[in-house]
Amino acid sequence: MLDLDQLRTFVAIAESGSFTRAADNVHKTQSAVSMQMRRLEERIGKPLFVRVGRQSRLTEHGERLLHYARRLVQLNDETLAAFDDTELAGLVRLGTPDDYADRFLPEILARFSRSNPKAEVSVVCAPTPNLADMIAEGELDVAIITHVQKKGRKNVDVVRREPLLWVVSARHAVENESPLPLALGRATCDWRKAAINALGDQMREHRLLYSSWNSTAVGAAVLAGLAISVLPESALRSGMRVLTEADGFPRLPECEIGIMRSWHNSSRVTDALVEHIVSSLDNLSVPQAAE
């Protein structure tokens, strides 16, 4: 039989990329962690790790095991929680980009607080790449992120998909300017990359007029008629107009919103918050733009 404690440690190593950091996360000595992994490899009968510099990376067999290990550990925690009648309490550390905070958090936090009045939620607003790093380091318990397929970002559950749209002020015709003025996120922003790549494929001249991690600042530039931008459907604001292929703008990839969880410190209160996030995003209504 597999040892759940070994599997929990294995998941911690996979998430942190280090035996040392994993040892801190599971409150064990590094030698104890190493011994656990040797025994797990003996039980599986396959090598699970390979050293790359100072980091420990999963082998192909390790990647296969990780999928099952997460499910087993989570099922164990859910089973114990199902028979625990005590009221949920404790701290949950939640991360989200600022634009998701504006759109999603009011409903999520209100519902969660009503259901779990003794629970505390600490919110950090940061770009998705920073949130992914904080999850890996065990600095956050759960994060709402913009998901793209990237190496090292595999523990993501996609919970919502919606179209990514070109938007402009409803009172201006900035889309007719050349070069096309853009207001987008910073260089690592996935929406920015999608927009610039799409315009590049069209060989359409453009210039980056405004760049910010802050969605309110980007939206202000659009509403002022200074530039166009790209936003997911649920982020449309009054006074914005959507530009389509009929206006000469290329179709953009879908926006995927996902949840990342830290498996270092799984808890019932974290599970409850994740359930509220998923439910809220499932039932999210789409605002109407001016046109």
C-alpha positions in Angstrom: 0.0 0.0 0.0 1.1 3.6 -0.6 2.0 5.8 2.4 -0.1 9.0 2.3 2.5 10.9 4.3 5.1 10.0 1.7 2.8 11.1 -1.1 2.1 14.4 0.7 5.9 15.0 0.9 6.3 14.0 -2.7 3.7 16.6 -3.8 5.5 19.2 -1.7 8.8 18.5 -3.5 7.1 18.6 -6.9 5.5 22.0 -6.1 8.6 23.6 -4.6 11.3 22.0 -6.8 13.5 21.5 -3.7 13.9 18.9 -1.0 15.0 21.7 1.4 11.9 23.9 0.8 9.6 20.8 0.9 11.1 19.8 4.3 10.1 23.2 5.7 6.6 23.0 4.2 5.9 19.5 5.6 7.7 20.2 8.9 10.3 17.5 8.6 14.1 17.3 8.4 15.7 17.1 5.0 17.1 13.7 5.9 13.6 12.5 6.8 12.3 13.8 3.5 15.1 12.0 1.5 14.4 8.8 3.3 10.7 9.0 2.6 11.4 9.5 -1.1 13.8 6.6 -1.3 11.1 4.4 0.2 8.5 5.8 -2.2 10.7 5.0 -5.2 11.3 1.5 -3.8 7.5 1.0 -3.5 6.8 2.4 -7.0 9.8 0.6 -8.5 10.7 3.6 -10.7 13.0 6.6 -10.4 10.9 9.7 -9.5 13.4 12.5 -9.4 16.4 13.7 -11.4 18.8 16.4 -10.2 19.1 19.5 -12.4 21.6 21.9 -10.8 20.3 22.5 -7.2 16.8 21.6 -8.1 15.0 18.3 -8.1 12.9 17.7 -11.2 10.4 14.9 -11.7 11.1 12.1 -14.1 8.4 10.9 -16.5 7.4 8.4 -13.9 7.3 11.2 -11.3 5.0 13.3 -13.4 2.6 10.3 -13.8 2.7 9.7 -10.0 2.0 13.4 -9.2 -1.4 13.2 -10.8 -2.5 10.3 -8.6 -0.7 11.6 -5.5 -2.6 14.9 -5.5 -5.9 13.0 -5.8 -5.1 10.6 -3.0 -3.9 13.4 -0.6 -7.0 15.5 -1.4 -9.4 12.6 -1.0 -7.8 11.8 2.4 -8.3 15.3 3.6 -11.8 15.5 2.2 -12.7 12.2 4.0 -11.5 13.4 7.3 -13.2 16.8 6.9 -16.5 15.0 6.1 -16.6 13.6 9.6 -15.4 16.8 11.4 -18.4 18.8 12.7 -16.4 21.7 14.1 -17.1 25.1 12.6 -14.5 26.2 10.0 -12.0 28.8 11.2 -8.5 29.9 10.3 -6.6 31.9 7.8 -6.7 31.5 4.0 -4.1 33.3 1.9 -5.7 34.2 -1.5 -4.0 35.7 -4.5 -5.5 37.3 -7.6 -4.7 39.8 -10.3 -6.2 43.2 -9.6 -8.7 43.0 -12.5 -10.1 39.7 -11.1 -10.2 41.3 -7.6 -12.5 44.0 -8.9 -14.8 41.6 -10.8 -14.9 38.5 -8.8 -14.0 39.1 -5.1 -17.0 41.0 -3.9 -19.4 38.1 -4.5 -16.8 35.4 -3.6 -15.9 37.0 -0.3 -19.4 37.9 0.7 -20.7 34.4 0.2 -17.7 32.8 1.9 -18.0 35.2 4.9 -21.7 34.4 5.4 -21.0 30.7 5.3 -17.8 30.8 7.4 -17.9 33.8 9.8 -14.9 32.6 11.8 -12.6 32.3 8.8 -10.1 35.0 7.8 -9.1 35.7 4.2 -5.9 37.5 3.4 -5.8 38.8 -0.2 -2.7 39.6 -2.3 -3.1 41.3 -5.6 -0.3 40.6 -8.1 0.2 39.5 -11.7 -0.3 35.8 -12.6 3.5 35.0 -12.9 4.1 36.4 -9.4 1.1 34.5 -8.0 2.4 31.2 -9.5 5.8 31.8 -7.8 4.1 32.5 -4.5 2.0 29.3 -4.7 5.2 27.3 -5.5 7.0 28.9 -2.5 4.1 28.2 -0.1 3.3 31.9 0.4 -0.3 31.5 -0.8 -2.9 28.8 -0.3 -4.9 29.4 -3.4 -4.8 31.8 -6.4 -7.1 32.8 -9.2 -5.0 33.2 -12.3 -5.0 33.6 -16.1 -4.1 30.2 -17.3 -1.9 29.4 -20.3 0.0 26.1 -20.9 3.4 26.7 -19.5 6.1 24.4 -18.1 6.1 24.5 -14.4 2.5 25.6 -14.2 0.7 22.3 -14.2 -1.3 22.3 -11.1 -4.0 24.5 -12.5 -7.7 23.7 -12.6 -9.4 25.7 -15.4 -12.8 26.8 -14.1 -13.9 29.4 -16.6 -13.4 30.1 -20.3 -14.5 33.2 -22.1 -13.6 35.1 -25.3 -10.8 37.7 -25.3 -12.0 40.8 -27.1 -10.6 43.9 -28.7 -12.2 47.0 -27.0 -12.2 50.7 -27.7 -14.1 53.7 -26.4 -17.7 53.9 -27.6 -17.3 57.6 -28.1 -14.1 57.5 -30.2 -12.7 55.9 -33.4 -9.2 55.2 -32.3 -9.2 51.9 -34.2 -8.8 53.9 -37.5 -5.5 55.5 -36.4 -2.2 54.3 -37.9 -0.1 53.1 -36.2 -2.7 51.6 -33.9 -2.3 52.9 -30.3 -2.4 50.2 -27.7 -3.0 50.1 -23.9 -1.9 46.7 -22.5 -0.4 44.9 -19.6 3.3 44.6 -18.9 5.7 42.5 -21.1 4.9 39.2 -19.4 1.1 39.6 -19.7 -0.4 36.8 -21.8 -3.2 39.1 -23.1 -0.6 41.6 -24.3 1.4 38.8 -26.1 -1.8 37.5 -27.8 -2.7 41.0 -29.0 0.7 41.9 -30.4 1.1 38.5 -32.0 -2.3 38.8 -33.7 -1.5 42.3 -35.1 1.9 41.0 -36.2 0.2 38.2 -38.2 -1.9 40.9 -39.9 1.3 43.0 -40.5 -0.6 45.9 -39.0 1.4 48.8 -37.7 0.9 49.5 -34.0 2.5 51.2 -31.1 2.3 50.6 -27.3 1.1 53.8 -25.9 0.3 52.7 -22.3 1.6 49.8 -20.3 0.5 48.8 -16.8 -0.2 45.8 -14.6 -3.2 47.8 -13.3 -6.4 47.1 -15.2 -8.1 50.3 -14.0 -5.2 52.3 -15.6 -5.5 50.4 -18.8 -9.3 50.8 -18.9 -9.0 54.5 -18.2 -6.8 54.9 -21.3 -9.4 53.1 -23.4 -12.4 55.0 -22.1 -10.5 58.3 -22.6 -10.2 57.4 -26.3 -6.4 57.2 -26.2 -5.9 53.6 -27.2 -7.5 50.2 -27.7 -6.9 47.2 -25.6 -7.9 43.5 -25.1 -10.2 42.3 -22.3 -12.1 39.1 -21.4 -15.8 39.3 -21.9 -16.6 39.6 -18.2 -14.4 42.7 -17.9 -16.3 44.8 -20.4 -17.3 48.2 -18.9 -20.0 50.7 -19.8 -18.6 53.1 -22.4 -16.5 50.4 -24.2 -17.2 49.1 -27.7 -16.1 45.6 -28.9 -14.2 45.4 -32.2 -14.7 42.3 -34.3 -13.4 40.7 -37.4 -16.0 42.8 -39.3 -14.0 45.8 -38.1 -10.8 44.3 -39.4 -9.5 42.9 -36.1 -8.3 39.3 -35.8 -9.9 36.7 -33.5 -8.0 36.3 -30.3 -7.5 33.1 -28.2 -9.9 32.3 -25.4 -9.1 33.6 -21.9 -8.9 30.7 -19.4 -9.3 31.5 -15.7 -7.8 28.9 -13.4 -7.3 28.1 -9.8 -3.9 27.2 -8.4 -3.6 25.6 -5.0 -0.7 25.0 -2.7 -0.5 21.5 -1.5 1.9 22.4 1.3 -0.9 23.3 3.8 -4.2 21.8 2.7 -7.1 22.7 5.0 -10.8 22.5 5.2 -11.2 26.3 5.2 -9.1 26.5 2.0 -11.3 23.7 0.4 -14.4 25.7 1.3 -13.0 28.9 -0.3 -12.1 27.1 -3.5 -15.7 25.7 -3.6 -17.1 29.3 -3.3 -14.7 30.5 -6.0 -15.7 27.8 -8.5 -19.4 28.4 -7.8 -19.1 32.1 -8.2 -17.2 31.9 -11.5 -19.7 29.3 -12.8 -22.6 31.7 -12.2 -20.9 34.9 -13.2 -23.0 37.2 -15.4 -21.4 39.1 -18.3 -21.8 42.9 -18.2 -23.1 44.7 -21.3 -20.7 47.1 -23.1 -22.1 50.3 -24.5 -22.1 48.7 -28.0 
